[in-house]
Amino acid sequence: MKVQYLLLAVASLFLLSCGDDDDCCVLLPEDTILNYDGDNFTAPTLPRGSFRFAIRLPLTTLSRFDGQSIKSVNVYMYEVPYTELHIYSDAAGEPDRLLYSEDVTTQLSPNGWSEVTLSDPYPVDGSSLWVAMDVSIGAFMQSIGCDQGPANPNGDWLYDAADGEFIRFTDRVGDSVNWNIRVVVGE
């Protein structure tokens, strides 16, 4: 009898600890997730304003997906302000032309992972791209989540409309993190 309780306790422990950080999203076998982050840890508290949390997908990463498409983006949200998904071209390591924009606010849920499905999958042509979540914050708020770092040079870019610049978050405030933004590429 004691062995049965012990086995039941061990099985319960395994079941309760299986809460994988990525359980929100449907991933087909042929899909690939491109990301720099680890498990969600927190989210920066930002003041009122417009911000773009971005990751850069360089040519060295995207070239093997030539002919496929960005189908969706998985993002960890704390609070959900008005949010748009943006995809930019790359010019010498900086975001350049806006290639794709979509209001995704209704696809997001607070305090967890959300899968944002692009209404028109964006074709990957082997060139570098930036994927950003553009948020409009009305008061101090935590929106896009981040891991504990250390920061990847492509994983922590933040545009602040107050200064009009994309700058790495670690350079803005000294915290070394990566945004919880994961790009799903597939056929």
C-alpha positions in Angstrom: 0.0 0.0 0.0 2.8 2.4 0.9 4.5 1.7 -2.5 1.3 2.6 -4.3 1.1 6.0 -2.5 4.7 6.6 -3.2 4.2 5.8 -6.9 1.1 8.0 -7.0 3.0 10.9 -5.3 5.9 10.6 -7.8 3.5 10.4 -10.8 1.7 13.5 -9.5 4.9 15.4 -9.1 5.8 14.6 -12.8 2.4 15.7 -14.0 2.5 18.9 -12.1 6.0 19.8 -13.2 5.3 19.3 -16.9 4.0 22.9 -17.3 6.2 23.6 -20.3 6.7 27.2 -21.1 5.6 26.6 -24.6 2.2 24.8 -24.2 0.2 27.5 -25.9 1.0 26.9 -29.4 0.4 24.3 -32.2 3.6 23.3 -33.9 3.5 21.1 -37.0 6.4 18.6 -37.5 7.6 20.6 -40.5 7.6 23.9 -38.6 10.7 25.5 -37.0 10.8 28.0 -34.1 13.4 30.7 -34.4 14.2 32.4 -31.1 16.9 33.7 -28.8 15.0 33.5 -25.5 14.7 31.0 -22.7 11.8 30.5 -20.3 9.8 33.6 -19.3 11.2 35.3 -16.2 9.5 38.7 -16.1 8.8 41.8 -18.3 10.2 45.3 -18.0 7.9 47.9 -16.7 7.8 50.8 -19.2 6.1 54.2 -19.0 3.4 55.6 -21.2 4.5 55.6 -24.8 5.0 53.5 -28.0 7.6 50.8 -28.0 8.7 48.0 -30.4 10.2 44.9 -28.9 12.2 43.3 -31.7 14.4 40.4 -32.6 16.7 40.3 -35.6 16.8 37.2 -37.8 20.0 37.5 -39.8 20.7 36.1 -43.3 22.8 33.3 -41.7 19.7 32.2 -39.8 17.0 32.6 -42.5 18.9 31.4 -45.6 18.1 27.8 -44.9 14.3 28.6 -44.8 14.3 30.3 -48.3 10.9 29.6 -49.9 9.1 29.0 -46.6 7.0 31.5 -44.7 6.7 33.1 -41.3 3.4 31.6 -40.3 3.0 32.8 -36.7 4.7 34.4 -33.8 4.6 33.1 -30.2 4.9 35.8 -27.6 4.7 35.9 -23.8 2.5 38.8 -22.6 1.9 40.1 -19.1 -0.7 42.8 -19.7 -2.1 43.3 -23.2 -2.1 46.9 -24.6 -2.9 47.7 -28.2 -0.3 45.6 -30.1 0.7 45.2 -33.7 3.0 42.7 -35.3 5.6 44.3 -37.5 8.2 42.7 -39.9 11.0 44.9 -41.2 13.7 44.6 -43.8 17.3 44.8 -42.6 19.7 47.5 -43.7 23.2 47.1 -42.3 22.0 45.6 -39.0 19.2 48.1 -38.4 15.4 47.8 -39.1 14.6 49.5 -42.4 11.4 49.3 -44.4 8.1 48.1 -42.8 7.2 45.0 -44.8 4.2 43.7 -42.8 1.9 45.1 -40.2 -1.1 43.6 -38.5 -3.2 44.5 -35.4 -2.9 41.4 -33.2 -4.4 42.7 -30.0 -7.3 40.3 -30.0 -5.0 37.3 -30.5 -3.2 38.0 -27.2 -4.0 36.8 -23.7 -2.5 38.2 -20.5 -0.1 36.3 -18.2 1.1 33.7 -20.6 2.0 32.6 -24.1 -0.1 33.6 -27.1 0.2 32.4 -30.7 -0.3 35.2 -33.2 -1.2 33.7 -36.6 -0.4 36.0 -39.5 -3.4 36.6 -41.7 -1.0 36.4 -44.7 2.1 34.3 -44.0 5.2 36.3 -44.8 7.5 34.7 -47.4 11.1 34.1 -46.4 13.5 35.0 -49.2 16.8 34.4 -47.5 17.3 38.1 -46.5 17.6 39.3 -43.0 14.4 40.4 -41.2 13.3 42.0 -38.0 10.2 40.8 -36.2 8.7 43.2 -33.7 5.8 43.6 -31.4 4.7 47.2 -31.4 2.8 48.2 -28.2 1.1 51.4 -27.2 1.1 51.8 -23.4 -1.2 54.2 -21.7 0.4 54.0 -18.2 3.3 52.2 -16.5 2.9 48.6 -17.6 4.6 45.2 -18.2 3.7 43.9 -21.6 6.2 41.7 -23.6 8.0 39.1 -21.4 11.7 38.3 -21.3 14.0 35.6 -20.0 16.8 36.0 -17.5 19.5 36.4 -20.1 22.3 36.7 -21.0 21.2 38.8 -23.9 21.9 37.6 -27.4 22.9 40.5 -29.7 19.8 39.8 -31.9 17.3 39.2 -29.1 16.8 42.4 -27.1 16.1 45.3 -29.4 13.8 48.0 -28.2 12.4 51.0 -30.1 11.2 53.9 -28.0 9.1 56.5 -29.8 10.4 59.1 -27.3 13.9 59.0 -28.8 13.0 57.4 -32.2 15.8 54.8 -32.0 16.1 51.0 -32.0 18.7 50.3 -29.3 19.5 47.1 -27.5 17.7 46.9 -24.1 21.0 46.0 -22.4 22.4 49.3 -23.7 19.3 51.3 -22.6 19.1 50.0 -19.1 21.9 47.6 -18.4 19.6 44.5 -18.0 20.7 41.5 -20.0 17.6 39.7 -21.3 16.0 38.4 -24.5 12.4 39.1 -25.5 9.9 36.2 -25.4 9.3 36.4 -29.1 9.4 33.2 -31.1 9.0 33.1 -34.9 7.4 30.0 -36.5 8.6 29.3 -40.0 7.2 26.5 -42.2 5.8 25.4 -45.6 
